[in-house]
Amino acid sequence: MDLYPAIDLLDGRCVRLEQGDYGRETRYGDDPVAQAEQFAAAGAPWIHVVDLDAARSGVAANREVIASIVTAVDVPVQAGGGVRDEAAAAALFESGVARVVIGTAALRDPDLVRRIALRQPVAVGLDARGGEVAVEGWTEGSGQGVLEVAARFEDTGVEALVVTDIGRDGMLVGPDIEGLATLLEATSLDVIASGGVGGLGDLRALARLGSGRRRLAGVICGRAIYVEAFTVQEALAVLDEGS
């Protein structure tokens, strides 16, 4: 189970939002490249980057920053936020991003995901509020449930589902263990959990989920690392214990 330390970009800075609310922003630094270098130096196997400006507007405001992060570290970078057409996905891959996360566009045009997945590694972002998948930077409901949307992407070439519980995101209240367990049983795709991790106990619980090969593929951690609830090294040690 891989650890994905998160870097959320807003106006070029590292931030975290509470429950996806752009009005509840906490800044954690003005140098996202240096932050990525710290994560990589600590042993993180991946870095997860989100362009929050693009997620809300569709305009790739932080693409140069993402490219600089990719250049600065020697671990793969997974990036998303506002990837709504083939050109946006291609631009991220050309900058060196290892896997692109597609959210809003995946719901509105599943064929787009299939086309991109034929050429490049793709994950589908399922950001849910009360079981309903949200779109447009988490600002609108889609009227579709997580399991319903997940089933649509079986056998499409998608590498993983990145599943975020918006109500828990940035709140340090613990992940949605029950919902993640249900999804693991319902899909054959790799599942990467996001939202709510507040301590090492949460990581242990996630590592125990599933049975046999149907375990979580990864977990995205943001605020818990930034507020020093645990270090990257401590998180990696816990996840290694559960493997």
ZIMOHU-V798056 format. One record per residue. N is the residue number from 1. RES is the residue in one letter. SS is DSSP state (H for helix, E for strand, - for the rest). PHI is phi in whole degrees, -180 to 180 (999 if undefined). D_FIRST is the distance of its C-alpha to the first C-alpha in whole Angstrom. Layout:
((N;RES;SS;PHI;D_FIRST) (N;RES;SS;PHI;D_FIRST))
//
This chain:
((1;M;-;999;0) (2;D;E;-90;4) (3;L;E;-95;7) (4;Y;E;-119;10) (5;P;E;-62;13) (6;A;E;-105;16) (7;I;E;-125;19) (8;D;E;-100;22) (9;L;E;-104;25) (10;L;E;-140;28) (11;D;-;55;31) (12;G;-;81;29) (13;R;E;-110;28) (14;C;E;-82;25) (15;V;E;-137;25) (16;R;E;-134;23) (17;L;E;-102;25) (18;E;E;-93;25) (19;Q;-;55;25) (20;G;-;71;25) (21;D;E;-92;29) (22;Y;E;-66;30) (23;G;E;-86;33) (24;R;E;-124;30) (25;E;E;-105;29) (26;T;E;-120;28) (27;R;E;-88;28) (28;Y;E;-120;26) (29;G;E;157;28) (30;D;-;-101;30) (31;D;-;-130;28) (32;P;H;-64;25) (33;V;H;-67;25) (34;A;H;-62;25) (35;Q;H;-63;22) (36;A;H;-62;20) (37;E;H;-62;21) (38;Q;H;-65;20) (39;F;H;-62;17) (40;A;H;-65;17) (41;A;H;-65;19) (42;A;-;-81;17) (43;G;-;105;14) (44;A;-;-59;12) (45;P;-;-79;10) (46;W;E;-142;11) (47;I;E;-130;14) (48;H;E;-106;15) (49;V;E;-122;18) (50;V;E;-125;21) (51;D;E;-89;24) (52;L;H;-68;26) (53;D;H;-62;29) (54;A;H;-69;29) (55;A;H;-60;27) (56;R;H;-84;30) (57;S;H;-108;32) (58;G;-;85;31) (59;V;-;-95;32) (60;A;-;-77;30) (61;A;-;-74;31) (62;N;-;-116;28) (63;R;H;-62;28) (64;E;H;-65;30) (65;V;H;-65;27) (66;I;H;-61;24) (67;A;H;-61;26) (68;S;H;-67;27) (69;I;H;-63;23) (70;V;H;-58;22) (71;T;H;-67;25) (72;A;H;-82;24) (73;V;-;-118;21) (74;D;-;-109;19) (75;V;-;-118;16) (76;P;E;-67;15) (77;V;E;-114;16) (78;Q;E;-103;15) (79;A;E;-136;19) (80;G;E;-152;20) (81;G;-;109;23) (82;G;-;75;27) (83;V;-;-84;26) (84;R;-;-121;28) (85;D;-;-156;30) (86;E;H;-65;29) (87;A;H;-65;31) (88;A;H;-65;29) (89;A;H;-63;26) (90;A;H;-63;28) (91;A;H;-64;28) (92;L;H;-66;25) (93;F;H;-66;24) (94;E;H;-63;27) (95;S;-;-81;26) (96;G;-;106;23) (97;V;-;-62;20) (98;A;-;-81;18) (99;R;E;-150;17) (100;V;E;-102;19) (101;V;E;-102;18) (102;I;E;-116;21) (103;G;-;-112;22) (104;T;H;-53;26) (105;A;H;-65;27) (106;A;H;-64;25) (107;L;H;-73;27) (108;R;H;-86;30) (109;D;-;-148;30) (110;P;H;-57;27) (111;D;H;-65;29) (112;L;H;-60;28) (113;V;H;-63;25) (114;R;H;-60;26) (115;R;H;-65;28) (116;I;H;-67;25) (117;A;H;-66;23) (118;L;-;-68;25) (119;R;-;-113;25) (120;Q;-;-144;22) (121;P;-;-64;18) (122;V;E;-135;18) (123;A;E;-119;16) (124;V;E;-99;18) (125;G;E;-91;18) (126;L;E;-111;19) (127;D;E;-102;20) (128;A;E;-115;22) (129;R;E;-125;25) (130;G;-;63;26) (131;G;-;85;24) (132;E;E;-98;26) (133;V;E;-72;24) (134;A;E;-99;26) (135;V;E;-134;27) (136;E;-;55;29) (137;G;-;64;27) (138;W;-;72;26) (139;T;-;-92;30) (140;E;E;-135;31) (141;G;E;-83;30) (142;S;E;-100;30) (143;G;E;78;31) (144;Q;E;-123;28) (145;G;E;-87;25) (146;V;H;-60;22) (147;L;H;-65;22) (148;E;H;-61;25) (149;V;H;-71;23) (150;A;H;-58;20) (151;A;H;-61;22) (152;R;H;-67;24) (153;F;-;-106;22) (154;E;-;-64;21) (155;D;-;61;22) (156;T;-;-111;23) (157;G;-;92;21) (158;V;-;-67;18) (159;E;-;-81;15) (160;A;E;-161;13) (161;L;E;-111;14) (162;V;E;-101;13) (163;V;E;-110;15) (164;T;E;-117;17) (165;D;E;-90;19) (166;I;-;-61;22) (167;G;-;-63;23) (168;R;-;-101;21) (169;D;-;-63;20) (170;G;-;75;21) (171;M;-;-103;22) (172;L;-;62;20) (173;V;-;-102;21) (174;G;-;100;18) (175;P;-;-78;15) (176;D;-;-84;17) (177;I;H;-60;15) (178;E;H;-64;18) (179;G;H;-64;18) (180;L;H;-67;14) (181;A;H;-62;15) (182;T;H;-63;18) (183;L;H;-66;16) (184;L;H;-58;14) (185;E;H;-73;17) (186;A;H;-94;19) (187;T;-;-128;17) (188;S;-;-94;16) (189;L;-;-77;14) (190;D;E;-61;10) (191;V;E;-120;10) (192;I;E;-113;9) (193;A;E;-88;10) (194;S;E;-148;13) (195;G;-;107;16) (196;G;-;100;17) (197;V;-;-61;15) (198;G;-;-123;17) (199;G;-;-165;16) (200;L;H;-65;14) (201;G;H;-61;15) (202;D;H;-65;14) (203;L;H;-65;10) (204;R;H;-63;11) (205;A;H;-63;12) (206;L;H;-67;9) (207;A;H;-66;7) (208;R;H;-85;10) (209;L;-;-62;11) (210;G;-;81;12) (211;S;E;-149;13) (212;G;-;61;13) (213;R;-;-80;11) (214;R;E;-85;11) (215;R;-;-113;8) (216;L;-;-60;6) (217;A;-;-83;5) (218;G;E;-173;5) (219;V;E;-142;7) (220;I;E;-96;11) (221;C;E;-126;13) (222;G;-;-124;16) (223;R;H;-57;19) (224;A;H;-59;18) (225;I;H;-74;17) (226;Y;H;-66;21) (227;V;-;-91;23) (228;E;-;66;21) (229;A;-;-66;20) (230;F;-;-161;17) (231;T;-;-95;17) (232;V;H;-59;14) (233;Q;H;-63;14) (234;E;H;-65;14) (235;A;H;-63;11) (236;L;H;-62;9) (237;A;H;-63;11) (238;V;H;-66;10) (239;L;H;-68;6) (240;D;H;-65;8) (241;E;H;-62;10) (242;G;-;-86;8) (243;S;-;-84;7))
//
